[in-house]
């Protein structure tokens, strides 16, 4: 079986799970989605994902249930039934074992927990196989949208790496489970992001590239173990957004936008780059909205 045939089969199983996460899912269902026998489908799923299909489904359901408990006033039993647990007690046991806190306690006081945010297997292989080939030639045919936004005084909760200067190095140093912790922080002002820190924010022996989330300046919640929290002053960010793209073409989309940014003159908007005033950030690449990256700027007349 060729590698990409295997990857595509597992991707079809992931897609089926996403579409049916609130319904009963059998190995027979997954095998039909994959197009192989039940035994072979389960084997290649574990081989590429590192979990059996049912381990994956269980922890994904628990993580989605946690988000629902975090954001809604809802009965525990209703959440349990929504995510195909047979009883309140069974759900409570599974949730407590996975996250170290009972669902009722978490609902009342949703401190950060490590959620399971799975990568799409096809995107994973495209990223890590092409990590050194991200910058592609800009064909000059796509539209890039540019705007300047205001960021208020705020705090940044971040997980530092060691030497990482970009996403791929960071994942090798830190792992791929930081995102789940950041997503669980209820007070987030904006979605989590990958960030390049200005020199003034880099601790000796730590990385330029981090993953982080911005929270209100008066945030007094828990900072997850191994994470730091730093103050960020008010600033302006120039945001660049490329056109939507097919997910498998994300490398080209990022490379093309990087080329545009490097050649861009912010003076046409009355600004100049201000790289020491705030972290440069990239949002999670999602094809439907285009690749988005932002860099700090200041008005030329300041």
N, C-alpha and C positions, 0 to 999 in steps of 0.2 A: 504493500500500500504506500503510495507516494506521500511525502510529508504534507503537501498542500491539500491533498484529498482528505487526509486525517484532520488537518486544521479546519477545513471547511465543514467536515462532519461534526466536529465538536462545536463549531460556531452555530450550526443549525440547532444543536441541542440547547445551547445557551439561549438562543432566540426563542425556542419553544418554551423554555422555563420562564423567561421574562414575560412572555405573553399569557402564561397560564399559572402564574405564581399563586393566585388565590383559589386555584382549583386542585383537585387530586391529580398528581402526575405519576405515571407508572413507568417502569423501565421499558415496557412495550411502546408507550407513547414516544419516549426518547429515541428508541431504536428506529421507529418509523421516520422520525424527523431526520435522523442521521443517515438512514438508508443502509444500515448494516444490522447484523444480528444483535440480540440483546447483550450477549457475552462480549462481543467485540466492541460494541458501543460503550459499554461500561469501562472496558479496559483502556480504550484510547482517551476517554474522558479523564480518568484518573491519571493517565500518563502525562497529559498536557496541562491539566488544571491543578493536579496535586491533591485533589479530593475526589471521593466517589461522587456520582451524581446525587445521591441522597444526602450525603454530608453537605454538599454545595447548596442544595435546595433548603436544607434545614437552617443553615447559618444565614443564608440570604433572606429567608422568611423572618427569622428573628431580628435581623438588622432592619428590615422594612417595618416590622412591628415596633421596634424601638423608636424609629422616626415618627411613627404615628402617635405613639404614647408621648413623645417629646412635644409634639406640636398641637395636640388636641386633648380636650377633656373628654375621655372616652372610657367606657368600662373595660376592664382587663379581659373579661370573658368575651366581649365583642371582638376585641383585637385577636384573641386566640382563635376564635371561629373564622375570622376573616382570613387568617393565614393557615388554615387547615390543621389546627391542633384540636384534638378530640375533647379536651377538657381544660378548664381553668388551671387545674392542678398540674397537668402535664406541661402546659405552656409555661407556668411559673417555674417549674423545675428546670426546664430547658433554658429559659431566659437567664435564670440565676446562674446556672452552670456556665453559660457562654460569657456573660458579662460581669459576673461577680456581684450583682445587685438584683434584688427582686423587682419585677416589673412595676408593682405598686409604688415602691420606694423611688424607682427611677422616674415614674410619672410625676410624683410629687416634687422631686428635686433632681432634674435631669442634668447631672454633672457629666462631663465628657466620658464617653466609653469608646472602645475600639470597634467600630462597625465594620462589617464585611462589605467592601465596595469592589466587586470583581471586575477585572479587566476583560474586555472582549478579546478572545484568544486570537482572532485574526489581526486585530490592531496591535496586540502585543508582539506578534511575530514580525509584523511590518515595521514596528518601531525599533525593536532591538536588533533586527537584521539590517536596518538601514540607518543606524544611529550616526554614522560618519558621513552620510550622504544627504543630510537634511537640506543643505543650501543648494537649491536648484537654480538654473538660469531663469531669470524673470522674462517671460514672453511679452510683457507689456500690454497684455490684452484684458486683464482683469481690473475691475474697479476696486479701489481701496477707500473706505470711509474714514474720515478723520474728524475727531471732536475733542474739545478740552472740557474736562469735568473737574469739579471741586471735591476734594476730600477733606473732611473735618478733622479736628484733633481726635486722636483715637489711639488704641493700643493694638499691637501685633502679637499674636501667639504663633510661635514658629518652632520648627524642629530643624536643628542645624545638622549638616553633614560634616565631613572632614576636609576634603579637598575639592568637592564637586563644583564644577562651573556650569553644568547644565543638567537637565532632567535625567539623562541616562546614567551619568556618573553618580548622581544622587541616589537613584534607585539601587545601584550596586552597593553603595555605602550604607544606606539607611534601611532599604527594603521598600516594599510597596504597600505597607499598611498604615502609613502616616495619614493618608487622605481620609480613611474611615474615622480616625479620631477627630480630625478637623471638622468634618461634616457634622459630627455629633454635637458640636458646640452651638447651643440654641441661640446665643446672643450674637451670632455672627452678623456683621453689617452687610457683608457682600459674600459671594461664594468664595471658597478657598482658592488659592492660586499658587503657582510656582513663581518664585521671586528671585531676583538678583539683588543682593544687598549692597548699599553704598559702603565704602571702606570704613566709615565711622561706626557702622553697625556690625562689623565682622569681628568676632572674638578671635584672639590668637589661636591658631590650630583648628579653626573651623572653616566651613565652606562659604563661598560667595553665594551659591545657589541653595535655596531652602524651599520648603513648602510651608505655607502659613495661612492664617485667616485674620481678618481685621475685626475687632470688637470695639464697643463704645469705650470712651476714655474712662468712664466711671465703672468699668467692668470689675466686679469683685468676686467672680466665680472661680472655680478651681482651674488651675493650670495643670494640664496632664504631666505626669512624671516624665522627665527627660526633655520637656519642652521649655522654652523661654518666653517671657513676655517683655516687650519693649514699648516705649512711648513713640508715637509718630505725630509730628506737628501738622497743622493744616498745610495743604499743598494743592497744586494743580497738576493734573495728569493729562497728557495727550494720548488719546486712545486711537489705535489703528485697528480696523476691522476689515478683513478680506471678504470676498464673496463666498457663499456656500459652496461646498465641495463634497465629492463622494468620499466616504470615510477612508477608503483604501488609498486615496490621494492626499492624505493629510500632510505627508512629508513635503510634497511639492508646494502645497498651500502655505505652509510655514516658511519654507525657503523663499518663496516669492515675496511674502510680506516682509521678511527680514531685509531683503534686497531693497525694497521700497523705502523702508525706514532708514536704512543706512544712507540713502541718497537724499532723503527728505530734508528740506530747509524749513524749520519751524518759524523762521522769521517772517514767512509769508502770512502767518497768523498773528504776528506781533509777539512771538515768544522765542526763548532760547532754551536749550537743554539745561537741566539742573539736576544732574545725576546724583549729587550728594544729598539732595533734599528728601528723597524717599526711595523705596525700592522700586525698581522696574519690575513689572509683573506680566505673566501670561496666564490667561484663563485656560481651563481644560479644553483641549481641541475637540470641538463637536461640529461635524460637517454641516449640520442644518443652519448654523448661524455664522459660519466662517471662522477663521482663526482670529483671535483677539489678543493684542498685546498693548501695554501702556507704558509710557516713560514720563518721568517728572519734568516739568517745565516751569519757567518763571517769565513774567512779562518783561519785555525788553526795556521798558521805562522805569523799572525798579532800580 
